[in-house]
């Protein structure tokens, strides 16, 4: 049994919605780390959408392989290059943006988990698991950045800061 076309259509719509949300908010922020994070999330949503479109079309190009991008590594590269004064200027202005992003990522993950239950096809399962893994990384990253931006002093003291302990600069 394969994933039904309605579920794939919903997945494509969710990825498009995520792309639009992240892109629009990236354009509207003055916070450099937020802009970079949101742009990176938008790029990954486009890749997910492409994979679901290929799956929907039963395309010859369909591949269950997902080029895993290390989201944390991208942010770390920018973060370590930013100066201390620049980091001090980062505000919690995007709190609502990240809170909504968390909701979207959780909802998307649940949808893909349901789709995983619908299929016996090993390639579909492999693709869904890879995308679910990325969605899980998105959620973890968003939570970590949100906490850093909104409660910085506690973040530095908290054990959870060990998730991205390179931010303890």
Secondary structure, 3 states (H helix, E strand, C coil): CCCCHHHHHHHHHHHHHHHHHHHHHHHCCCCHHHHHHHHHHHHHHHHHHHHHHHHHCCCCCCCCCCCCCCHHHHHHHHHHHCCHHHHHHCCCCCHHHHHHHHHHHHHHHHHHHHHHHHCCCHHHHHHHHHHHHHHHHHHHHHHHHHHHHHCHHHHHHCHHHHCCHHHCC
